[in-house]
Amino acid sequence: MFEEIQQRYNIPLRDVPAIGDSLRDLTAAARVGAQPMLVLTGKGQKTRDAGGLPAGTQVFSDLSEAVRAIIGGTA
């Protein structure tokens, strides 16, 4: 989906925040240069415990914490 967004709108996704709770979400984000952000809700805790997160993945307790980091410029 990330690749389709890049192609359809002709925009790079480099460093664009991409929030997810699964390794698949985070890997897809990293593949296009987006900033993978793991939330520990949903499947997130199991994802973190399993390991193998893409380099530079930021981890947040929930969606609101991730959004605050993005808005506050600390992500």
N, CA, C and O atoms as CSV, one atom per row, in Angstrom:
chain,resi,resn,atom,element,x,y,z
A,1,MET,N,N,0.817,-1.175,0.000
A,1,MET,CA,C,0.000,0.000,0.000
A,1,MET,C,C,0.877,1.262,0.000
A,1,MET,O,O,0.559,2.234,-0.685
A,2,PHE,N,N,1.965,1.252,0.755
A,2,PHE,CA,C,2.845,2.419,0.784
A,2,PHE,C,C,3.409,2.718,-0.597
A,2,PHE,O,O,3.472,3.873,-1.018
A,3,GLU,N,N,3.816,1.671,-1.291
A,3,GLU,CA,C,4.358,1.870,-2.643
A,3,GLU,C,C,3.298,2.444,-3.581
A,3,GLU,O,O,3.603,3.300,-4.412
A,4,GLU,N,N,2.073,1.984,-3.455
A,4,GLU,CA,C,0.987,2.506,-4.280
A,4,GLU,C,C,0.745,3.997,-3.996
A,4,GLU,O,O,0.512,4.782,-4.916
A,5,ILE,N,N,0.802,4.368,-2.732
A,5,ILE,CA,C,0.631,5.781,-2.368
A,5,ILE,C,C,1.725,6.619,-3.015
A,5,ILE,O,O,1.450,7.671,-3.593
A,6,GLN,N,N,2.967,6.151,-2.918
A,6,GLN,CA,C,4.077,6.893,-3.524
A,6,GLN,C,C,3.880,7.075,-5.017
A,6,GLN,O,O,4.072,8.169,-5.549
A,7,GLN,N,N,3.498,6.003,-5.688
A,7,GLN,CA,C,3.338,6.054,-7.143
A,7,GLN,C,C,2.128,6.888,-7.557
A,7,GLN,O,O,2.223,7.727,-8.453
A,8,ARG,N,N,1.005,6.657,-6.911
A,8,ARG,CA,C,-0.223,7.343,-7.300
A,8,ARG,C,C,-0.121,8.853,-7.113
A,8,ARG,O,O,-0.576,9.622,-7.960
A,9,TYR,N,N,0.478,9.274,-5.999
A,9,TYR,CA,C,0.538,10.701,-5.689
A,9,TYR,C,C,1.905,11.321,-5.978
A,9,TYR,O,O,2.119,12.516,-5.778
A,10,ASN,N,N,2.817,10.483,-6.451
A,10,ASN,CA,C,4.156,10.932,-6.815
A,10,ASN,C,C,4.818,11.710,-5.674
A,10,ASN,O,O,5.346,12.806,-5.864
A,11,ILE,N,N,4.770,11.104,-4.488
A,11,ILE,CA,C,5.405,11.723,-3.323
A,11,ILE,C,C,6.258,10.680,-2.596
A,11,ILE,O,O,5.862,9.522,-2.474
A,12,PRO,N,N,7.410,11.093,-2.126
A,12,PRO,CA,C,8.222,10.151,-1.338
A,12,PRO,C,C,7.662,10.042,0.081
A,12,PRO,O,O,7.096,10.998,0.611
A,13,LEU,N,N,7.823,8.897,0.670
A,13,LEU,CA,C,7.351,8.693,2.030
A,13,LEU,C,C,8.507,8.688,3.035
A,13,LEU,O,O,8.331,8.285,4.185
A,14,ARG,N,N,9.667,9.131,2.606
A,14,ARG,CA,C,10.836,9.163,3.473
A,14,ARG,C,C,10.507,9.930,4.751
A,14,ARG,O,O,10.067,11.079,4.712
A,15,ASP,N,N,10.733,9.264,5.885
A,15,ASP,CA,C,10.545,9.825,7.223
A,15,ASP,C,C,9.098,10.168,7.591
A,15,ASP,O,O,8.865,10.799,8.622
A,16,VAL,N,N,8.131,9.769,6.774
A,16,VAL,CA,C,6.720,9.970,7.114
A,16,VAL,C,C,6.364,8.973,8.220
A,16,VAL,O,O,6.655,7.786,8.073
A,17,PRO,N,N,5.750,9.410,9.313
A,17,PRO,CA,C,5.380,8.490,10.381
A,17,PRO,C,C,4.395,7.426,9.886
A,17,PRO,O,O,3.430,7.736,9.188
A,18,ALA,N,N,4.650,6.183,10.254
A,18,ALA,CA,C,3.777,5.071,9.888
A,18,ALA,C,C,3.546,4.230,11.140
A,18,ALA,O,O,4.447,3.527,11.598
A,19,ILE,N,N,2.349,4.305,11.684
A,19,ILE,CA,C,2.025,3.656,12.954
A,19,ILE,C,C,1.385,2.298,12.696
A,19,ILE,O,O,0.500,2.171,11.850
A,20,GLY,N,N,1.836,1.286,13.429
A,20,GLY,CA,C,1.259,-0.040,13.294
A,20,GLY,C,C,1.500,-0.879,14.526
A,20,GLY,O,O,2.226,-0.476,15.435
A,21,ASP,N,N,0.881,-2.063,14.551
A,21,ASP,CA,C,1.050,-2.961,15.684
A,21,ASP,C,C,1.594,-4.328,15.274
A,21,ASP,O,O,1.686,-5.233,16.104
A,22,SER,N,N,1.955,-4.483,13.998
A,22,SER,CA,C,2.481,-5.769,13.552
A,22,SER,C,C,3.812,-5.580,12.831
A,22,SER,O,O,4.100,-4.505,12.305
A,23,LEU,N,N,4.613,-6.632,12.814
A,23,LEU,CA,C,5.896,-6.586,12.121
A,23,LEU,C,C,5.683,-6.298,10.641
A,23,LEU,O,O,6.482,-5.599,10.017
A,24,ARG,N,N,4.620,-6.831,10.088
A,24,ARG,CA,C,4.308,-6.590,8.675
A,24,ARG,C,C,4.116,-5.089,8.413
A,24,ARG,O,O,4.641,-4.563,7.432
A,25,ASP,N,N,3.376,-4.405,9.277
A,25,ASP,CA,C,3.164,-2.956,9.145
A,25,ASP,C,C,4.501,-2.222,9.167
A,25,ASP,O,O,4.777,-1.383,8.310
A,26,LEU,N,N,5.316,-2.548,10.150
A,26,LEU,CA,C,6.571,-1.833,10.361
A,26,LEU,C,C,7.578,-2.100,9.250
A,26,LEU,O,O,8.294,-1.196,8.822
A,27,THR,N,N,7.629,-3.334,8.791
A,27,THR,CA,C,8.540,-3.689,7.706
A,27,THR,C,C,8.149,-2.984,6.417
A,27,THR,O,O,9.015,-2.499,5.689
A,28,ALA,N,N,6.863,-2.921,6.130
A,28,ALA,CA,C,6.390,-2.228,4.929
A,28,ALA,C,C,6.753,-0.749,4.995
A,28,ALA,O,O,7.176,-0.166,3.997
A,29,ALA,N,N,6.591,-0.149,6.156
A,29,ALA,CA,C,6.946,1.265,6.322
A,29,ALA,C,C,8.445,1.476,6.091
A,29,ALA,O,O,8.846,2.374,5.351
A,30,ALA,N,N,9.250,0.655,6.718
A,30,ALA,CA,C,10.702,0.793,6.593
A,30,ALA,C,C,11.159,0.590,5.150
A,30,ALA,O,O,12.099,1.242,4.696
A,31,ARG,N,N,10.507,-0.299,4.444
A,31,ARG,CA,C,10.885,-0.607,3.068
A,31,ARG,C,C,10.804,0.628,2.158
A,31,ARG,O,O,11.585,0.752,1.215
A,32,VAL,N,N,9.878,1.523,2.434
A,32,VAL,CA,C,9.737,2.725,1.592
A,32,VAL,C,C,10.393,3.948,2.237
A,32,VAL,O,O,10.279,5.063,1.727
A,33,GLY,N,N,11.078,3.731,3.356
A,33,GLY,CA,C,11.772,4.834,3.999
A,33,GLY,C,C,10.951,5.618,4.997
A,33,GLY,O,O,11.410,6.633,5.521
A,34,ALA,N,N,9.733,5.154,5.267
A,34,ALA,CA,C,8.890,5.821,6.270
A,34,ALA,C,C,9.439,5.524,7.666
A,34,ALA,O,O,10.269,4.629,7.830
A,35,GLN,N,N,8.984,6.264,8.656
A,35,GLN,CA,C,9.411,6.075,10.044
A,35,GLN,C,C,8.476,5.084,10.734
A,35,GLN,O,O,7.344,5.436,11.067
A,36,PRO,N,N,8.941,3.830,10.954
A,36,PRO,CA,C,8.074,2.863,11.620
A,36,PRO,C,C,7.875,3.204,13.092
A,36,PRO,O,O,8.826,3.499,13.816
A,37,MET,N,N,6.614,3.154,13.514
A,37,MET,CA,C,6.248,3.467,14.891
A,37,MET,C,C,5.337,2.353,15.403
A,37,MET,O,O,4.227,2.170,14.903
A,38,LEU,N,N,5.809,1.621,16.389
A,38,LEU,CA,C,5.048,0.517,16.968
A,38,LEU,C,C,4.219,1.006,18.145
A,38,LEU,O,O,4.731,1.686,19.035
A,39,VAL,N,N,2.936,0.657,18.146
A,39,VAL,CA,C,2.095,0.890,19.318
A,39,VAL,C,C,1.887,-0.457,20.009
A,39,VAL,O,O,1.672,-1.475,19.352
A,40,LEU,N,N,1.952,-0.450,21.328
A,40,LEU,CA,C,1.901,-1.699,22.080
A,40,LEU,C,C,0.493,-2.212,22.318
A,40,LEU,O,O,0.314,-3.250,22.955
A,41,THR,N,N,-0.503,-1.505,21.819
A,41,THR,CA,C,-1.878,-1.980,21.896
A,41,THR,C,C,-2.112,-2.988,20.776
A,41,THR,O,O,-1.255,-3.158,19.909
A,42,GLY,N,N,-3.252,-3.650,20.786
A,42,GLY,CA,C,-3.530,-4.651,19.758
A,42,GLY,C,C,-2.485,-5.758,19.821
A,42,GLY,O,O,-2.281,-6.368,20.871
A,43,LYS,N,N,-1.826,-6.014,18.698
A,43,LYS,CA,C,-0.786,-7.042,18.622
A,43,LYS,C,C,0.595,-6.501,18.962
A,43,LYS,O,O,1.579,-7.240,18.919
A,44,GLY,N,N,0.678,-5.222,19.298
A,44,GLY,CA,C,1.966,-4.560,19.458
A,44,GLY,C,C,2.891,-5.148,20.496
A,44,GLY,O,O,4.092,-5.270,20.254
A,45,GLN,N,N,2.357,-5.518,21.653
A,45,GLN,CA,C,3.212,-6.093,22.702
A,45,GLN,C,C,3.838,-7.399,22.224
A,45,GLN,O,O,5.031,-7.627,22.427
A,46,LYS,N,N,3.039,-8.257,21.590
A,46,LYS,CA,C,3.571,-9.519,21.064
A,46,LYS,C,C,4.594,-9.261,19.969
A,46,LYS,O,O,5.593,-9.972,19.866
A,47,THR,N,N,4.345,-8.246,19.154
A,47,THR,CA,C,5.283,-7.899,18.083
A,47,THR,C,C,6.621,-7.492,18.678
A,47,THR,O,O,7.669,-7.953,18.224
A,48,ARG,N,N,6.596,-6.636,19.685
A,48,ARG,CA,C,7.852,-6.207,20.318
A,48,ARG,C,C,8.561,-7.390,20.969
A,48,ARG,O,O,9.775,-7.544,20.833
A,49,ASP,N,N,7.800,-8.226,21.676
A,49,ASP,CA,C,8.395,-9.370,22.364
A,49,ASP,C,C,9.034,-10.357,21.393
A,49,ASP,O,O,10.026,-11.003,21.732
A,50,ALA,N,N,8.479,-10.480,20.191
A,50,ALA,CA,C,9.014,-11.410,19.198
A,50,ALA,C,C,10.329,-10.919,18.607
A,50,ALA,O,O,11.118,-11.713,18.094
A,51,GLY,N,N,10.567,-9.601,18.679
A,51,GLY,CA,C,11.823,-9.054,18.171
A,51,GLY,C,C,11.826,-8.914,16.660
A,51,GLY,O,O,10.826,-9.177,15.992
A,52,GLY,N,N,12.962,-8.498,16.137
A,52,GLY,CA,C,13.119,-8.353,14.695
A,52,GLY,C,C,12.533,-7.074,14.133
A,52,GLY,O,O,12.258,-6.996,12.935
A,53,LEU,N,N,12.336,-6.064,14.980
A,53,LEU,CA,C,11.782,-4.797,14.494
A,53,LEU,C,C,12.770,-4.120,13.552
A,53,LEU,O,O,13.981,-4.243,13.737
A,54,PRO,N,N,12.274,-3.414,12.552
A,54,PRO,CA,C,13.169,-2.672,11.665
A,54,PRO,C,C,13.999,-1.657,12.458
A,54,PRO,O,O,13.547,-1.122,13.470
A,55,ALA,N,N,15.195,-1.409,11.988
A,55,ALA,CA,C,16.058,-0.424,12.637
A,55,ALA,C,C,15.343,0.914,12.727
A,55,ALA,O,O,14.676,1.338,11.784
A,56,GLY,N,N,15.487,1.571,13.863
A,56,GLY,CA,C,14.904,2.890,14.043
A,56,GLY,C,C,13.436,2.911,14.416
A,56,GLY,O,O,12.829,3.979,14.491
A,57,THR,N,N,12.854,1.736,14.651
A,57,THR,CA,C,11.444,1.693,15.043
A,57,THR,C,C,11.266,2.368,16.394
A,57,THR,O,O,11.960,2.048,17.359
A,58,GLN,N,N,10.338,3.296,16.447
A,58,GLN,CA,C,9.999,3.944,17.710
A,58,GLN,C,C,8.840,3.177,18.335
A,58,GLN,O,O,7.962,2.682,17.627
A,59,VAL,N,N,8.838,3.079,19.663
A,59,VAL,CA,C,7.827,2.294,20.366
A,59,VAL,C,C,7.045,3.211,21.305
A,59,VAL,O,O,7.621,4.001,22.052
A,60,PHE,N,N,5.714,3.083,21.247
A,60,PHE,CA,C,4.815,3.900,22.057
A,60,PHE,C,C,3.791,3.009,22.731
A,60,PHE,O,O,3.416,1.965,22.197
A,61,SER,N,N,3.340,3.422,23.904
A,61,SER,CA,C,2.380,2.602,24.646
A,61,SER,C,C,1.039,2.501,23.928
A,61,SER,O,O,0.378,1.464,23.989
A,62,ASP,N,N,0.635,3.572,23.248
A,62,ASP,CA,C,-0.645,3.548,22.539
A,62,ASP,C,C,-0.647,4.617,21.442
A,62,ASP,O,O,0.320,5.361,21.273
A,63,LEU,N,N,-1.739,4.671,20.715
A,63,LEU,CA,C,-1.845,5.592,19.585
A,63,LEU,C,C,-1.755,7.045,20.026
A,63,LEU,O,O,-1.119,7.856,19.353
A,64,SER,N,N,-2.378,7.381,21.140
A,64,SER,CA,C,-2.355,8.782,21.572
A,64,SER,C,C,-0.942,9.237,21.911
A,64,SER,O,O,-0.584,10.386,21.650
A,65,GLU,N,N,-0.140,8.360,22.485
A,65,GLU,CA,C,1.237,8.718,22.780
A,65,GLU,C,C,2.035,8.921,21.493
A,65,GLU,O,O,2.847,9.842,21.405
A,66,ALA,N,N,1.807,8.073,20.506
A,66,ALA,CA,C,2.484,8.228,19.216
A,66,ALA,C,C,2.091,9.539,18.544
A,66,ALA,O,O,2.945,10.244,18.007
A,67,VAL,N,N,0.827,9.859,18.571
A,67,VAL,CA,C,0.346,11.099,17.951
A,67,VAL,C,C,0.930,12.313,18.661
A,67,VAL,O,O,1.337,13.277,18.013
A,68,ARG,N,N,0.973,12.270,19.978
A,68,ARG,CA,C,1.583,13.390,20.722
A,68,ARG,C,C,3.036,13.584,20.319
A,68,ARG,O,O,3.497,14.718,20.189
A,69,ALA,N,N,3.758,12.497,20.123
A,69,ALA,CA,C,5.160,12.593,19.706
A,69,ALA,C,C,5.274,13.209,18.321
A,69,ALA,O,O,6.164,14.021,18.070
A,70,ILE,N,N,4.374,12.826,17.421
A,70,ILE,CA,C,4.399,13.383,16.060
A,70,ILE,C,C,4.071,14.866,16.096
A,70,ILE,O,O,4.781,15.673,15.496
A,71,ILE,N,N,3.022,15.228,16.782
A,71,ILE,CA,C,2.595,16.633,16.839
A,71,ILE,C,C,3.635,17.485,17.559
A,71,ILE,O,O,3.912,18.622,17.176
A,72,GLY,N,N,4.197,16.908,18.604
A,72,GLY,CA,C,5.191,17.638,19.385
A,72,GLY,C,C,6.557,17.691,18.735
A,72,GLY,O,O,7.458,18.378,19.217
A,73,GLY,N,N,6.709,16.963,17.636
A,73,GLY,CA,C,7.984,16.980,16.924
A,73,GLY,C,C,9.076,16.145,17.558
A,73,GLY,O,O,10.254,16.356,17.271
A,74,THR,N,N,8.708,15.188,18.428
A,74,THR,CA,C,9.721,14.351,19.054
A,74,THR,C,C,9.807,12.976,18.429
A,74,THR,O,O,10.577,12.132,18.887
A,75,ALA,N,N,9.022,12.740,17.385
A,75,ALA,CA,C,9.028,11.430,16.729
A,75,ALA,C,C,10.139,11.361,15.706
A,75,ALA,O,O,10.308,10.336,15.046
